[in-house]
């Protein structure tokens, strides 16, 4: 049903002159949100493995893919500059040819809670953006039609 709706939207955009009609139905863009809410480095690495494999798969098919990794709860440690066991992988992923295809979002609520508990500012890796709330960000992405992948 979603595919029919997407095709109808593309057809309407083409009819309105917003897209060339010949390319309206064959330009597929995949949008996928990954959740990380665990502090286990194995889970963090698995998420990054899945992101990399997804981007490579669609790139090899000549299709576009946008990915956003949303970290909250203990998963925020993935995006902490001072504690992340995967920050080098994040930097490499953002530095390769997929850099514009992947985004990292850090939960502002979790960050505030950690700052209160630890008594100091929590630094976030430069590749990430702080969002007000991780679960809200995931909800918004799903409402916009993004696929959701949990841990």
ABEGO torsion letter per residue (X at the ends): XAAAAAAAAAAAAAAAGABBAAAAAABBBBBBBBBBABABAAAAAAAAAAAAAAAAAAAAAGBBBBBBBBBBEAAAAAABAAABAAAAAAAAAAABAAAAABBBBBBAAAAAAAAAAAGBBBBBBAABBBBABAAAAAAAAAAAGBBBBBX
